[in-house]
């Protein structure tokens, strides 16, 4: 799979090859061909390989490559009918009685860890035994059985992990890195297994399992080898990094490695769910190293009834809040991951989820994912489907080198099942939940109304949930753009080739599609005066007791980064109140009085770049045509999937003002 335009090194290939060479019999009988580890047209990927007879084809399958793997398998099977095709990974739906009939080009499914099973398969095949019934952990076709298959029994799983595939296959991996032009992603393991059993997850079919740890010598040697070779993105595949005391030391080692080598340029991992102290210690070490870093909070939802419905009730929201508070002390950026459409959720609970996050102090980087129903996850079982009356649609997944938009000409590579209704919400509720998430991310996290929400919360006691519930359900719902968003998601439900992404018709020279919240942010900024005029009329009527509401609305509008901004000279605007100091003091933990009057107040901004706390882009669109500036603005400001207030000025100072406490 490619990430951000950089390919992943073929890790599973290295794991299987290394184990077989070190522990298998008759290793010299097999020649391991170079793996396919890039996306592309199957004919192109196989053009040179099909000239060499293929006796065994191994497929590592997940949601992002399943259809491609099937096409590769069909092509190989057509050319070499006697080839044994073995599929592994979480995606093959072995519980489906029709699986082998629907996929006649697949001969076997290997479950759980693959090392031992695949080695046993190769040993059996090399002995000219074509019956894999003696190999445990394998599903084989039996179309006459009611199940459509026969299972050979629980898989053997490894417990000792002392050899690194990267080091054992170093010559091969160095060739792959050269093929990638030196820019590559790599997966990295320090353990396997997950003690939790969240219904939406299929962690390699190893959920609710004992965690098996790797030898520290191997883990650290791999890290150094990858850093020496300049790994761009390092993805740790542990389910709960931070659950062991040694993980903190390992996190510090990653930070030290970045200081020494400048690699990995990016480090991604799944945090321990119930271990606040180690999670914070790891994050602080990485942040202090200077590595572009943000802490990912995979909470999926904040409401206990929804978490319980997802069998996630043993993961404490209170402990998540402790992590948030500590990270905020150090200024560490936080990215929240949410799942939209969990059976058990409702529109009201979904609104409350965002309100909770804001009350916790998280005001940016909300990643909302549609609920992709993985075929072997607990939620996909017949019992779960009946219990929650789960309804799904199959929709396209696109590949793009950037998160959050679809590049012109991007190709559909997969289709996934997405839950769109359950016993607790219907399809129209699902539409409203999507629209609400888009509005929250466009208005709050992108900066159109966040300061207004802070002011009403800190000084007038209006909760974030009440503010946005009112704003959306009473004002936004009457606007044309709300109906446009709703129509978009209704079309996603009804049209098989529809996508989550939208075109910006007002900018015909911009060819790409953007996420719904990005579309709304762009549309609001293209018509900023009318947007704020309508917003001001509604809020003034709704909150007449907030005497300085008009002033904060003007300040919110003036502080937005727009394409007419010239970073060479900066920008100045007038304010009647000391809003810069007010928002600098506010944390949300205590109420604040109204800001001081600022007689003759002049605010100056001098930002040279926009930043989300992790990376930055220069604000250098001067000299371009008006439409070209908007396009550059979209690319620099909008196309960060989490946004994180990068659309508002950060280098702000109040100048030439006389402040007076007596006037408040």
Order of alpha helices (4+ residues) and beta strands (2+ residues): beta-beta-alpha-alpha-beta-alpha-beta-alpha-beta-alpha-beta-beta-alpha-alpha-beta-beta-beta-alpha-beta-alpha-beta-alpha-beta-alpha-alpha-beta-alpha-beta-alpha-beta-beta-beta-alpha-alpha-alpha-alpha-beta-beta-alpha-alpha-alpha-beta-alpha-beta-beta-beta-alpha-beta-beta
